[in-house]
Amino acid sequence: MTADGLTLVGEVASPIGDRTATLLCLHPNPTGGGMMDSHIYKKASNRLPAMAGIEIIRFNTRGTESARGISEGSYDNGGLEKHDVEAAISFAFDECGAENLWVIGWSFGTDLALRHARDARVKGLILLSPPLMTTQESDLDWWGKDGRPVIALIPEFDDYLKPAEAELRFALVPQIKLINVEDGKHLWVGEPAVYRVLSEITEVLSPDKLPLPTEW
């Protein structure tokens, strides 16, 4: 439950054996169809616990619906979603017992991560196709001064933020690792794109599990 009293819908996929890390997923914008089942996250949930020992936590932000159900509340363009992110982080620690928690955002979810995932227990951020729509320079400056790892995958043909502009915009975060993805697109459609993203996640959280299998 959030600090303003809303119940959110979510799902946890945990490895059967040893857990190397926990990854909290912040989904793309629900106004464009984003939700906890957006394909990269659904496939991460289906594959990474078994392949890499990575626990995946997915949830719908307020007012967002998926097959699992709809979270209470109404969409607020990333404002009141602050409570959702903070509640999900608390859930990861209090209910899942996370010991090595990372937060991943995709598109709209990257703005949520940069603005709201500042809990000191979070180890770092992974950003997929960050548009920097609602993220302010003050948010980037905060992460730059904080110093925790930030890894960003920037598609060559992104609809919002391409590699050259990303290098300029993220200059306030000196520790950031910018990964420019040749031929990449904002939505990461197709199995090669999915495999690339899941491999980059594993490189950060469980590198000894690389390379990931290409068949499952």
Steps between C-alpha positions, in 0.01 A plus 500: 500500500623848415545787743179655365303181555491328161536128431720414202496184290828315450680170463828352620701237313771347720771248416467150642867495599731777616388859444779724373296822483152648494386726215204734544343590164343839426291470186448729197228764490152352544359767269685317221414152620783455750439265793668233709462250211681717246694243302856558625386470861275202438786316330744602772258354754467177302872452437738676738410321825597164348776622270679741732357466852347847473170564678261719299237723661244656265204719592247738350524862605180675605213468255690253279341174388635166380382139497588486869256780581488876544678704765289745695522873438549712191795570273690816599772528232768391748409731787298303752664186359775592747293319761473194275875475448572545870238240594646251252850552636375444854320186384822368346681530831223429749314220320761353264802547724703655220869533578630626165223715353532681168232706331444487125288750312384489140399826327250666742638264762846656467356836601338333800833339592703819469245708688379262770722192551738672740470261794852458637463120493467490120833396348458679167287567193468347155329722244348372173426764235494797739299788345578744783150642462430597860848452647650836591864605506471503878413127492803421286718716721371307804610167350832647391574610856364177647748293301311171481526310170268601218500301177302626200426314177455757223358369170658640186158575352316597818188710452586739782866501604773385263862428604653839419235690694510248785870568548425870542194460719667251736816709543381581853535130591874438457485139618236399245578220258338583168455195277418605144310220329557484127176461301306516828152651524298637789269199536764223478283289271627160384691218664850644428401821680356306795813286525720812497305663783490186715872448442579858605291455815686179579835670435417742783332267748639152439790511252619147572177372338597638159455416223131435539355201316347578161243221536267427792 
